[in-house]
Amino acid sequence: MKKEARQRLVSEIKKRCRFDQKNSFKISEHETSWEGTEEIHKLSEGKLKKKARKIIEKNLKELSDAQELLYAANKYSLLLIFQAMDAAGKDGTIKHVMSGINPQGCQVFSFKKPSAEELDHDYLWRYNKRMPEYGRIGIFNRSYYEEVLVLKVHPEWLKEPNPDESFWQGRYEDIRNLEKHLTRDRTVILKFFLHLSKEEQRRRFLDRLNDPSKHWKFSANDLAERKRWDDYQQAFEDAINATATPHAPWYAVPADNKWIMRVIVSTVITETIQSLDLSMPEITDQKKKELDEARKALESEG
């Protein structure tokens, strides 16, 4: 992709997908596909997939180089948060977008039902334990946002009986304060909501049910949660509007087409790391002296 085209893509993504308090998020008005551009209309599914792969391949190369610089500079950490309805493609997106990353500089965490130990601490404790170190990329496949998404739809799972609106506003404030602290301490935060349509979720569920190799992906609970679709949509809208900030923006990514979704996510991550203006650490005179002595010692062995 040429530089001009890349800049247009980045600009279009920010215009359509980025929410950072300057604009409000209305989930019913946000597209789940990327059909609005003239270029997309001209492409068949096969051509679209091929073009998307080329963009992703270039992004992966640039992302690999940028991650190496991030790791060497050891100045910032990057936290990537993925939230979505079931079957939106979180696992596949993480797998494809981060496939070229050095595992030594990347940490992936999927948060399941909290343990007894975790329940004995405040609700953010288990997430704080997993924050990425400087120089590393931390990926949360679901995150502390479950505490204002799933639990808002299922308040009966909370210890607190009958939480009112002030309870949820308090949690949004906790999350904003946490993210403000993290970003002030040089953790760059990107939050991705993979926005899937209800019809596309139905199609993907049927695909899992009709393919024996995908049966393990399906749970009867998936249908039970699907019945609460509208409640989840409202919970996502509320959470994004309450926690989107300039320092920790949300990206509502159209997820009906997996290849377009991966292009958007990989572009945002790559462009963000490159914008940090990192450089390789300078070698001190003392370090240079140590390297010279080591070189001479090894050469003398020959």
Contacts in CASP RR format, 6 or more apart in sequence:
PFRMAT RR
TARGET T0000
AUTHOR 0000-0000-0000
METHOD contacts of the structure
MODEL  1
MKKEARQRLVSEIKKRCRFDQKNSFKISEHETSWEGTEEIHKLSEGKLKK
KARKIIEKNLKELSDAQELLYAANKYSLLLIFQAMDAAGKDGTIKHVMSG
INPQGCQVFSFKKPSAEELDHDYLWRYNKRMPEYGRIGIFNRSYYEEVLV
LKVHPEWLKEPNPDESFWQGRYEDIRNLEKHLTRDRTVILKFFLHLSKEE
QRRRFLDRLNDPSKHWKFSANDLAERKRWDDYQQAFEDAINATATPHAPW
YAVPADNKWIMRVIVSTVITETIQSLDLSMPEITDQKKKELDEARKALES
EG
1 9 0 8 1.000
1 54 0 8 1.000
1 55 0 8 1.000
1 58 0 8 1.000
6 267 0 8 1.000
9 55 0 8 1.000
9 263 0 8 1.000
9 267 0 8 1.000
10 267 0 8 1.000
10 271 0 8 1.000
12 37 0 8 1.000
13 251 0 8 1.000
13 264 0 8 1.000
13 267 0 8 1.000
13 268 0 8 1.000
16 31 0 8 1.000
17 251 0 8 1.000
17 252 0 8 1.000
17 253 0 8 1.000
17 254 0 8 1.000
17 264 0 8 1.000
17 268 0 8 1.000
18 249 0 8 1.000
18 250 0 8 1.000
18 251 0 8 1.000
19 25 0 8 1.000
19 240 0 8 1.000
19 241 0 8 1.000
19 244 0 8 1.000
19 249 0 8 1.000
19 250 0 8 1.000
19 251 0 8 1.000
19 252 0 8 1.000
20 244 0 8 1.000
20 245 0 8 1.000
20 246 0 8 1.000
20 249 0 8 1.000
20 250 0 8 1.000
21 244 0 8 1.000
21 245 0 8 1.000
21 246 0 8 1.000
22 246 0 8 1.000
24 241 0 8 1.000
25 237 0 8 1.000
25 240 0 8 1.000
25 241 0 8 1.000
25 244 0 8 1.000
25 250 0 8 1.000
25 252 0 8 1.000
26 237 0 8 1.000
27 195 0 8 1.000
27 233 0 8 1.000
27 234 0 8 1.000
27 236 0 8 1.000
27 237 0 8 1.000
27 252 0 8 1.000
28 233 0 8 1.000
30 195 0 8 1.000
30 252 0 8 1.000
31 195 0 8 1.000
31 254 0 8 1.000
32 195 0 8 1.000
32 196 0 8 1.000
32 197 0 8 1.000
32 200 0 8 1.000
32 254 0 8 1.000
32 255 0 8 1.000
32 256 0 8 1.000
33 197 0 8 1.000
33 254 0 8 1.000
33 256 0 8 1.000
33 257 0 8 1.000
33 260 0 8 1.000
34 40 0 8 1.000
34 254 0 8 1.000
34 257 0 8 1.000
34 260 0 8 1.000
34 264 0 8 1.000
35 41 0 8 1.000
40 48 0 8 1.000
40 260 0 8 1.000
43 51 0 8 1.000
48 257 0 8 1.000
48 259 0 8 1.000
48 260 0 8 1.000
49 259 0 8 1.000
52 259 0 8 1.000
52 260 0 8 1.000
52 262 0 8 1.000
52 263 0 8 1.000
53 259 0 8 1.000
55 263 0 8 1.000
55 266 0 8 1.000
55 267 0 8 1.000
56 96 0 8 1.000
56 97 0 8 1.000
56 259 0 8 1.000
56 262 0 8 1.000
56 263 0 8 1.000
56 266 0 8 1.000
59 97 0 8 1.000
59 263 0 8 1.000
59 266 0 8 1.000
59 267 0 8 1.000
59 269 0 8 1.000
59 270 0 8 1.000
60 97 0 8 1.000
60 99 0 8 1.000
60 100 0 8 1.000
60 266 0 8 1.000
62 270 0 8 1.000
62 274 0 8 1.000
63 97 0 8 1.000
63 100 0 8 1.000
63 101 0 8 1.000
63 266 0 8 1.000
63 269 0 8 1.000
63 270 0 8 1.000
63 273 0 8 1.000
64 100 0 8 1.000
64 101 0 8 1.000
64 102 0 8 1.000
66 270 0 8 1.000
66 273 0 8 1.000
66 274 0 8 1.000
66 278 0 8 1.000
67 101 0 8 1.000
67 102 0 8 1.000
67 105 0 8 1.000
67 106 0 8 1.000
67 137 0 8 1.000
67 273 0 8 1.000
68 102 0 8 1.000
69 273 0 8 1.000
69 278 0 8 1.000
69 279 0 8 1.000
69 280 0 8 1.000
70 76 0 8 1.000
70 78 0 8 1.000
70 135 0 8 1.000
70 136 0 8 1.000
70 137 0 8 1.000
70 273 0 8 1.000
70 276 0 8 1.000
70 278 0 8 1.000
71 102 0 8 1.000
71 104 0 8 1.000
71 105 0 8 1.000
71 135 0 8 1.000
71 136 0 8 1.000
72 280 0 8 1.000
72 281 0 8 1.000
73 135 0 8 1.000
73 278 0 8 1.000
73 279 0 8 1.000
73 280 0 8 1.000
73 281 0 8 1.000
74 134 0 8 1.000
74 135 0 8 1.000
74 281 0 8 1.000
75 134 0 8 1.000
75 135 0 8 1.000
75 186 0 8 1.000
75 276 0 8 1.000
75 278 0 8 1.000
76 134 0 8 1.000
76 135 0 8 1.000
76 186 0 8 1.000
76 187 0 8 1.000
76 188 0 8 1.000
76 276 0 8 1.000
76 278 0 8 1.000
77 131 0 8 1.000
77 132 0 8 1.000
77 133 0 8 1.000
77 134 0 8 1.000
77 135 0 8 1.000
77 136 0 8 1.000
77 137 0 8 1.000
77 138 0 8 1.000
77 186 0 8 1.000
77 187 0 8 1.000
77 188 0 8 1.000
78 132 0 8 1.000
78 135 0 8 1.000
78 136 0 8 1.000
78 137 0 8 1.000
78 138 0 8 1.000
78 187 0 8 1.000
78 188 0 8 1.000
78 190 0 8 1.000
78 269 0 8 1.000
78 272 0 8 1.000
78 273 0 8 1.000
79 131 0 8 1.000
79 132 0 8 1.000
79 137 0 8 1.000
79 138 0 8 1.000
79 140 0 8 1.000
79 182 0 8 1.000
79 187 0 8 1.000
79 188 0 8 1.000
79 189 0 8 1.000
79 190 0 8 1.000
80 137 0 8 1.000
80 138 0 8 1.000
80 139 0 8 1.000
80 140 0 8 1.000
80 190 0 8 1.000
80 192 0 8 1.000
80 269 0 8 1.000
81 140 0 8 1.000
81 143 0 8 1.000
81 145 0 8 1.000
81 189 0 8 1.000
81 190 0 8 1.000
81 191 0 8 1.000
81 192 0 8 1.000
82 90 0 8 1.000
82 93 0 8 1.000
82 94 0 8 1.000
82 139 0 8 1.000
82 140 0 8 1.000
82 141 0 8 1.000
82 142 0 8 1.000
82 143 0 8 1.000
82 192 0 8 1.000
82 194 0 8 1.000
83 90 0 8 1.000
83 142 0 8 1.000
83 143 0 8 1.000
83 145 0 8 1.000
83 146 0 8 1.000
83 149 0 8 1.000
83 191 0 8 1.000
83 192 0 8 1.000
83 193 0 8 1.000
83 194 0 8 1.000
83 236 0 8 1.000
84 90 0 8 1.000
84 193 0 8 1.000
84 194 0 8 1.000
84 195 0 8 1.000
84 196 0 8 1.000
84 255 0 8 1.000
85 196 0 8 1.000
85 201 0 8 1.000
85 229 0 8 1.000
85 232 0 8 1.000
86 201 0 8 1.000
86 222 0 8 1.000
86 225 0 8 1.000
86 226 0 8 1.000
87 196 0 8 1.000
87 200 0 8 1.000
87 201 0 8 1.000
87 204 0 8 1.000
87 205 0 8 1.000
87 208 0 8 1.000
87 222 0 8 1.000
88 194 0 8 1.000
88 195 0 8 1.000
88 196 0 8 1.000
88 201 0 8 1.000
88 255 0 8 1.000
89 194 0 8 1.000
89 196 0 8 1.000
89 255 0 8 1.000
89 258 0 8 1.000
89 261 0 8 1.000
90 141 0 8 1.000
90 142 0 8 1.000
90 194 0 8 1.000
91 141 0 8 1.000
92 258 0 8 1.000
93 192 0 8 1.000
93 194 0 8 1.000
93 258 0 8 1.000
93 261 0 8 1.000
93 262 0 8 1.000
93 265 0 8 1.000
94 108 0 8 1.000
94 139 0 8 1.000
94 141 0 8 1.000
96 262 0 8 1.000
96 266 0 8 1.000
97 262 0 8 1.000
97 265 0 8 1.000
97 266 0 8 1.000
97 269 0 8 1.000
98 106 0 8 1.000
98 108 0 8 1.000
98 137 0 8 1.000
98 139 0 8 1.000
101 137 0 8 1.000
105 135 0 8 1.000
105 136 0 8 1.000
105 137 0 8 1.000
106 136 0 8 1.000
106 137 0 8 1.000
106 138 0 8 1.000
106 139 0 8 1.000
107 130 0 8 1.000
107 132 0 8 1.000
107 136 0 8 1.000
107 137 0 8 1.000
107 138 0 8 1.000
107 139 0 8 1.000
108 138 0 8 1.000
108 139 0 8 1.000
108 141 0 8 1.000
109 130 0 8 1.000
109 138 0 8 1.000
109 139 0 8 1.000
109 140 0 8 1.000
109 141 0 8 1.000
110 141 0 8 1.000
110 142 0 8 1.000
111 126 0 8 1.000
111 127 0 8 1.000
111 140 0 8 1.000
111 141 0 8 1.000
111 142 0 8 1.000
111 143 0 8 1.000
111 146 0 8 1.000
114 126 0 8 1.000
118 125 0 8 1.000
118 126 0 8 1.000
123 144 0 8 1.000
123 147 0 8 1.000
123 171 0 8 1.000
124 144 0 8 1.000
124 147 0 8 1.000
124 174 0 8 1.000
124 178 0 8 1.000
127 140 0 8 1.000
127 143 0 8 1.000
127 144 0 8 1.000
128 178 0 8 1.000
130 138 0 8 1.000
130 140 0 8 1.000
131 138 0 8 1.000
131 182 0 8 1.000
131 187 0 8 1.000
132 138 0 8 1.000
132 187 0 8 1.000
134 186 0 8 1.000
144 175 0 8 1.000
144 178 0 8 1.000
145 175 0 8 1.000
145 191 0 8 1.000
145 239 0 8 1.000
145 243 0 8 1.000
147 171 0 8 1.000
148 168 0 8 1.000
148 171 0 8 1.000
148 172 0 8 1.000
148 175 0 8 1.000
148 235 0 8 1.000
148 238 0 8 1.000
148 239 0 8 1.000
148 242 0 8 1.000
149 232 0 8 1.000
149 235 0 8 1.000
149 236 0 8 1.000
149 239 0 8 1.000
150 157 0 8 1.000
151 157 0 8 1.000
151 158 0 8 1.000
152 168 0 8 1.000
152 231 0 8 1.000
152 235 0 8 1.000
152 238 0 8 1.000
152 239 0 8 1.000
153 228 0 8 1.000
153 231 0 8 1.000
153 232 0 8 1.000
153 235 0 8 1.000
155 162 0 8 1.000
155 163 0 8 1.000
160 167 0 8 1.000
168 238 0 8 1.000
169 242 0 8 1.000
172 239 0 8 1.000
172 242 0 8 1.000
172 243 0 8 1.000
175 243 0 8 1.000
176 242 0 8 1.000
176 243 0 8 1.000
176 245 0 8 1.000
179 189 0 8 1.000
179 243 0 8 1.000
179 245 0 8 1.000
179 247 0 8 1.000
179 248 0 8 1.000
180 245 0 8 1.000
180 247 0 8 1.000
180 248 0 8 1.000
182 189 0 8 1.000
182 248 0 8 1.000
183 189 0 8 1.000
183 247 0 8 1.000
183 248 0 8 1.000
188 272 0 8 1.000
188 273 0 8 1.000
188 276 0 8 1.000
189 247 0 8 1.000
189 248 0 8 1.000
190 249 0 8 1.000
190 251 0 8 1.000
190 268 0 8 1.000
190 269 0 8 1.000
190 272 0 8 1.000
191 243 0 8 1.000
191 248 0 8 1.000
191 249 0 8 1.000
191 250 0 8 1.000
191 251 0 8 1.000
192 250 0 8 1.000
192 251 0 8 1.000
192 253 0 8 1.000
192 265 0 8 1.000
192 268 0 8 1.000
193 236 0 8 1.000
193 240 0 8 1.000
193 250 0 8 1.000
193 251 0 8 1.000
193 252 0 8 1.000
193 253 0 8 1.000
194 253 0 8 1.000
194 255 0 8 1.000
194 261 0 8 1.000
195 252 0 8 1.000
195 253 0 8 1.000
195 254 0 8 1.000
195 255 0 8 1.000
196 255 0 8 1.000
196 256 0 8 1.000
197 256 0 8 1.000
198 226 0 8 1.000
198 229 0 8 1.000
200 255 0 8 1.000
200 256 0 8 1.000
201 226 0 8 1.000
205 218 0 8 1.000
205 222 0 8 1.000
205 223 0 8 1.000
205 226 0 8 1.000
207 214 0 8 1.000
208 214 0 8 1.000
208 215 0 8 1.000
208 217 0 8 1.000
208 218 0 8 1.000
209 215 0 8 1.000
209 218 0 8 1.000
225 232 0 8 1.000
240 250 0 8 1.000
240 252 0 8 1.000
243 250 0 8 1.000
244 250 0 8 1.000
251 264 0 8 1.000
251 265 0 8 1.000
251 268 0 8 1.000
253 261 0 8 1.000
253 264 0 8 1.000
253 265 0 8 1.000
254 260 0 8 1.000
254 261 0 8 1.000
254 264 0 8 1.000
255 261 0 8 1.000
283 291 0 8 1.000
END
